Amino acid sequence: MAYTTIDDPSAFFQIATYTGNGGSNHGIVNNGNSDLKPDILWYKSRSHATGHILYDSSRAHDSGETKFLTVNTTAIDKTDAQMLESFDTNGFSLNTDTDGNGNGRTYVAWQWKVNGGTIANNTDGDLTTSVQVNQTAGCSIITYTGIDPIEPLDLGHGLGKVPEFWFIKSRQIASKQWGVYHKNMNATPQNYYMTLHTGNAAAAASSWWRNEAPTTTVIKTGEQDDVNRANSNYICYAWTSIQGFSKFGSYVGNASADGPFVYTGFQPAWVMIKTVGTTDDWYIFDNKREGYNPSVWRIRANTTGGDTTGTDNTVDHLSNGFKLR
């Protein structure tokens, strides 16, 4: 359609559900219209309490090792030969670790295609960032090393548009948080932050994004050492809305089964919701685990819990958006 430049969204994002077999070289195959070799891989057990495991091809390229972070904790980069074995042309392969391949356990994997692991130096900011970017899909993986003294930084992102949502994590300092920016978490979002590993409400703190809005070329960070400490390595995942493919926005709830309709302009496959003003979890819904409306299965990004269900907090996936129930 002329409405979008992405005719086949499965070329850039796919969801796989699978059951572990406890054995090595367990290949998970995507079944979209296109083969997809993931550059961002986020998987979670649906049936058991385990961590949210996050891999990407940029860190594998930088270090020569396949490293993962745990979304629901502040843990640093780790390697484990019993976890991810490879990114494959049409999916990925796992070893025997129960976080991703426990025998008889069920899992979901959310996968983004960026640029096939191809990384370029970006000099738009105050330091050179290593950027893997897909402007068509509005997604960027940014790695950088902090400088001394700690000071505000402009980080080149390569999106060519203003980023609307990102999260940053120190790869080497375990106590540092997953700092989140969302364009609608406040009227002046550059003066607020949220944390992906907690359910905390958005909080005012200019030390994170220094009260300066991002631009089409750079993300602006403050003096918070969660985003800049000398000689410490960081990872940032950034997205921007792409018409007909992705959307970042906000809505006001009404506490009714006939909840608000959120227009996106396309049928969303993956929906993540977080309340801004109060403490509550990061809820993730998708159209794969259940496959029909209402979508009652939800996973919380900030906890180890698996799929939960109930009559509250359910979503209808519609042709042009989603509706809260």
C-alpha positions in Angstrom: 0.0 0.0 0.0 1.1 3.6 -0.5 0.3 4.1 3.1 3.6 2.4 4.2 7.0 1.7 2.8 7.0 -1.7 4.5 5.0 -4.1 2.4 6.0 -7.2 4.5 6.4 -6.4 8.2 7.6 -9.9 8.9 10.8 -8.9 7.2 11.6 -6.7 10.2 9.8 -8.2 13.2 8.6 -11.7 14.0 7.4 -13.6 17.1 8.1 -17.2 17.7 6.5 -19.5 20.3 8.1 -22.8 21.0 8.5 -25.6 23.5 12.0 -26.5 24.7 13.6 -29.9 24.4 16.5 -29.6 26.7 19.0 -30.5 24.0 21.8 -28.7 22.2 21.3 -27.1 18.8 17.6 -26.7 19.2 16.7 -24.5 16.2 13.8 -22.1 16.5 12.4 -21.3 13.0 10.4 -18.2 12.2 7.4 -18.7 9.9 6.6 -15.2 8.6 6.3 -14.3 4.9 10.1 -13.6 4.9 13.0 -15.3 6.6 14.3 -13.3 9.5 17.7 -13.5 11.1 17.3 -11.5 14.3 19.6 -8.7 15.3 17.6 -8.1 18.5 16.4 -11.3 20.3 14.3 -11.1 23.5 13.0 -14.4 24.8 11.2 -15.4 28.0 9.7 -18.6 29.4 6.0 -18.5 29.4 5.6 -21.5 31.8 8.3 -20.9 34.4 9.8 -18.0 36.4 13.0 -17.1 34.6 14.7 -13.9 33.4 14.0 -11.9 30.3 17.0 -12.7 28.1 18.2 -10.0 25.6 20.8 -10.6 22.9 21.8 -8.5 19.9 24.2 -8.9 17.0 26.0 -5.7 17.7 27.5 -6.9 21.0 28.4 -10.2 19.3 30.2 -8.2 16.6 32.0 -5.9 19.1 33.3 -8.6 21.5 33.4 -11.7 19.3 31.3 -13.4 21.9 27.5 -13.8 22.2 26.6 -11.8 25.3 23.2 -11.3 26.9 21.6 -8.9 29.3 18.7 -9.6 31.6 15.9 -7.1 31.1 14.3 -7.5 34.6 17.6 -7.0 36.5 20.5 -4.6 36.6 23.0 -7.4 35.9 25.9 -6.8 33.5 26.8 -8.4 30.2 27.2 -12.2 30.5 28.2 -15.1 28.3 26.9 -18.6 28.7 27.8 -21.4 26.3 24.7 -23.3 27.3 22.4 -20.5 26.1 22.3 -19.0 22.6 24.3 -20.9 20.0 23.7 -18.8 16.9 21.6 -16.3 15.0 20.3 -18.3 12.0 19.1 -17.2 8.6 15.5 -17.9 9.6 15.6 -17.8 13.4 18.1 -18.9 16.1 19.5 -21.9 17.8 19.7 -22.6 21.6 21.7 -24.9 23.8 20.5 -26.6 27.0 20.0 -23.7 29.5 16.5 -23.7 31.0 16.1 -19.9 30.5 15.6 -20.6 26.9 15.3 -24.4 26.3 14.1 -26.3 29.3 12.6 -29.7 28.3 8.8 -29.3 28.0 8.8 -25.6 29.0 7.1 -23.1 26.7 8.6 -19.8 25.5 8.0 -16.7 23.4 10.7 -14.9 21.4 10.4 -11.4 20.1 12.8 -10.6 17.3 13.8 -7.4 15.4 15.8 -7.3 12.2 18.1 -4.3 12.1 21.0 -4.4 9.7 22.3 -7.9 9.7 25.1 -7.2 12.2 26.6 -4.5 10.0 27.9 -1.7 12.2 29.2 1.8 11.2 30.9 4.5 13.2 28.7 7.5 13.9 30.3 10.9 14.6 27.2 13.0 14.9 27.6 13.4 18.7 30.3 14.2 21.2 31.9 10.9 20.8 32.0 8.2 18.2 29.2 5.6 18.6 29.0 2.2 16.9 25.6 2.1 15.3 23.6 -0.7 13.6 20.6 1.0 12.1 17.6 0.3 9.9 15.9 3.6 8.9 13.2 1.7 7.1 12.0 -0.1 10.2 13.0 2.8 12.6 15.3 0.8 14.8 18.8 1.4 16.0 21.3 -0.4 18.2 23.9 2.0 19.6 27.1 1.0 21.6 29.5 3.5 23.1 32.1 3.9 25.8 31.8 6.5 28.5 34.3 9.3 28.9 36.0 11.1 31.8 35.0 13.4 33.3 31.3 12.4 33.5 29.5 15.1 31.5 26.4 15.4 29.3 26.8 13.6 26.0 25.2 13.8 22.5 25.0 10.2 21.1 24.6 9.7 17.4 21.8 7.2 16.6 21.5 7.1 12.8 17.7 6.9 12.6 17.3 10.0 10.5 14.2 10.8 12.5 13.7 11.9 16.1 13.8 8.8 18.3 10.6 8.3 20.4 11.5 5.4 22.7 14.8 4.1 23.9 16.4 2.3 26.8 20.1 2.4 27.8 22.0 0.0 30.1 25.6 -0.1 31.4 27.2 -3.4 30.2 29.8 -3.4 33.0 28.4 -1.9 36.2 25.8 -4.2 37.8 24.1 -1.6 39.9 23.2 0.7 37.0 19.6 0.9 35.8 17.8 0.3 32.5 17.0 4.0 31.8 13.9 4.5 29.6 12.8 7.5 27.5 9.3 7.7 26.0 8.1 10.7 24.2 4.7 10.7 26.0 5.8 10.0 29.6 5.4 13.7 30.3 4.7 17.0 28.5 8.5 17.5 28.8 9.7 13.9 28.6 13.4 15.0 28.3 13.2 15.9 32.0 11.8 12.5 33.1 12.9 8.9 33.0 11.5 5.4 33.7 13.3 2.1 34.5 12.6 -1.0 32.5 13.5 -3.4 35.3 11.1 -1.9 37.8 7.4 -0.8 37.8 8.3 2.6 39.1 6.3 5.6 37.8 8.0 8.2 35.6 10.2 10.4 37.8 11.6 13.9 37.2 15.4 14.0 36.8 17.3 16.2 34.4 20.5 14.2 35.1 19.3 11.5 32.7 18.4 13.4 29.5 19.5 16.8 30.7 16.1 18.4 29.9 17.0 18.6 26.2 14.9 16.9 23.6 16.5 14.4 21.2 17.0 15.4 17.6 17.1 13.7 14.2 20.8 12.9 14.7 21.5 12.6 18.5 20.1 11.4 21.8 21.1 13.8 24.6 22.2 12.3 28.0 22.9 14.0 31.2 25.5 13.6 34.0 23.9 10.4 35.4 26.6 7.7 35.5 24.0 5.2 34.5 24.5 6.5 31.0 28.1 7.8 31.2 31.0 6.6 33.3 34.6 6.7 32.2 35.7 3.7 30.2 32.4 1.9 30.8 30.6 0.3 27.9 26.9 1.0 27.2 24.1 -0.3 25.0 21.2 1.7 23.7 18.2 0.4 21.7 16.2 3.2 20.0 13.0 3.3 18.0 10.9 5.8 16.1 7.4 5.5 14.7 7.2 4.2 11.1 3.9 4.8 9.4 2.1 1.5 8.9 4.7 -0.5 11.0 5.3 0.9 14.5 3.8 3.5 16.8 4.7 5.0 20.2 1.9 7.0 22.0 -0.3 7.3 25.0 -3.9 7.0 26.2 -6.0 7.7 29.2 -7.6 4.7 30.8 -11.3 4.5 32.0 -11.3 1.4 34.2 -14.0 -0.1 32.1 -14.4 -3.4 30.1 -15.3 -1.0 27.3 -11.8 0.5 27.4 -10.2 3.1 25.1 -9.4 2.4 21.5 -5.8 3.2 20.6 -5.3 4.0 16.9 -2.1 2.9 15.3 -3.0 2.7 11.7 -2.1 -0.9 11.4 -2.7 -4.2 13.2 -0.2 -4.4 16.0 1.6 -7.7 16.6 3.4 -6.6 19.8 2.0 -4.2 22.4 3.9 -3.0 25.5 2.0 -0.8 28.0 3.2 1.0 31.2 1.4 3.4 33.4 3.2 6.7 33.7 2.0 8.3 36.9 1.8 5.3 39.3 3.8 2.2 40.0 2.7 -0.8 37.9 4.4 -3.4 35.7 5.5 -3.2 32.0 2.8 -5.4 30.3 3.6 -7.1 27.0 0.9 -8.6 24.8 1.3 -10.1 21.4 -0.9 -11.7 18.7 1.0 -15.0 18.6 0.7 -16.5 22.1 -3.1 -16.4 22.0 -3.9 -15.9 18.4 -7.4 -14.5 19.0 -9.3 -11.7 20.9 -9.3 -10.8 23.6 -5.6 -11.3 24.2 -5.5 -12.2 27.9 -2.0 -13.7 28.1 0.5 -11.1 29.3 4.1 -11.1 30.4 5.6 -8.5 32.7 9.0 -7.2 31.4 10.2 -6.3 34.9 9.5 -9.6 36.7 10.5 -13.2 36.3 6.9 -14.4 36.1 5.6 -16.3 33.0 2.3 -15.9 31.2 -0.5 -14.6 33.5 -4.1 -14.3 32.6 -7.3 -12.8 33.9 -10.3 -10.8 33.1 -8.5 -7.5 33.8 -5.8 -6.0 31.6 -6.8 -7.6 28.4 -6.4 -6.3 24.9 -8.1 -6.7 21.5 -5.8 -6.6 18.5 -7.6 -4.8 15.8 -6.9 -4.0 12.1 -6.0 -0.4 12.9 -5.0 -0.4 16.5 -5.9 -2.1 19.8 -8.6 -1.7 22.4 -8.3 -2.1 26.1 -10.7 -4.2 28.1 
